[in-house]
Amino acid sequence: MKNIYFDNSATTKLDEEVLKEMMPYLTEDYGNASSIYRLGRESRKAIEEAREKIAKAINCEPNEIYFTSGGSEADNTIIRGVAYQYKNKGNHIITSQIEHPAVLETCKQLEKEGFEVSYIGVDEKGRVKLEELQNAIKPETILITIMFTNNEIGTIQPIAEIGKIAKEHQIIFHTDSVQAVGTLDIDVEKMNIDSLSMSAHKFYGPKGIGALYVRKGVLFQKFMNGGHQERNRRAGTENTAAIVGMGKAIELAYEQAEDHRNKLSKLRDYYISQIQEKIPYIKINGDPENGLPGLSNISFRFIEGEGILLNLDLKGICASSGSACTSGSLDPSHVLLAIGLPHEIAHGSIRISIGKYNTKEEVDYLIEQLVEIVGRLRAMSPLYEEFVKKDIKIF
């Protein structure tokens, strides 16, 4: 059976060069970076070299980078850390309705602890409404947290504009950049970003390792207690091999960034154009012209996204749904609802996220299978037959 992977926004395949860079720290140079003997010093040196590579990628200082277990921990650390550090100044946080659960659930928990959170709406393409954000700012606002690009529909937010607004009001600005780092150009200085989250497995690095950038002068309470690692901000023995892998992965990602973006955009645009040509009654979600290269989210009217995914899996294709039904929930994606899709259309959405290892031949196979699967599933749908007979305009 074929094994074709189109879920690169969920995770990516480990780059062989990254694995090669990691191997010595799993076998020979296995010392604890907190130890003073040679093995420990070698690990410490490798960690600091990786920190420098990550800092260079986003234009910050190495001592502004803190290693975490991934993007979710980084989001939790800074949102909770800033909230409690500055609670005497204010208790108001601003975020958007389409954030990752690592942000939304953290904010919801803070609401239970006495903080106030404003959830800013987005337009039909998933772009944050800047006027609504401006109007939400209060004297008590201490943090704005808006993702760089959305993980479901790919829309890139006006980060530099949001950063400027936050700076003008002296509000800390954090951006969950898990989907953006390694693909999009990011300059925390030019964009007035005070804090940023990233995760290595989104750019062909290892799982279980991420990083948090925090601008010098921004204070936050630590999330994990114990030892004094990460300048006393994140307790726990450093995962040297994974950190080294993250450093190598981000270095490779930005060496290849332009070619990578061009390839992904070309394949994504080809896929979308073919689907538009060959399958009626669909809706392209998000903003392909200002979206994450390689990612597309399409709603197929009259059928369930889960049914499409299960049939794709039988054909050896890995993809994901814009609906949360695959995780056991009957509710459609909060992102798709936020951009204005009705429940029945949101439920029929799938996300295809193309990566650097995908080929045009694989995309052609995906298109071929989708045409057959959608046609077969619609043939079993009484709603499809009814709408076609009535010739009702859907989109």
Secondary structure, DSSP 4 states (H G I P E B T S, - for coil): ---EE-BTTT--PPPHHHHHHHTHHHHT----TT--SHHHHHHHHHHHHHHHHHHHHHT--GGGEEEESSHHHHHHHHHHHHHHHSTTT--EEEEETT--HHHHHHHHHHHHTT-EEEEE-B-TTS-B-HHHHHHH--TTEEEEE--SB-TTT-BBP-HHHHHHHHHHTT-EEEEE-TTTTTTS---TTTTT-SEEEEEGGGTTS-TT-EEEEE-TT-----SB-SS-HHHHTB-S---HHHHHHHHHHHHHHHHSHHHHHHHHHHHHHHHHHHHHHH-SSEEEES-GGGB-TTEEEEEETTS-HHHHHHHHHHTTEE-EESSGGGGT--SPPHHHHHTT--HHHHTTEEEEE--TT--HHHHHHHHHHHHHHHHHHHHT-HHHHHHHHHT----
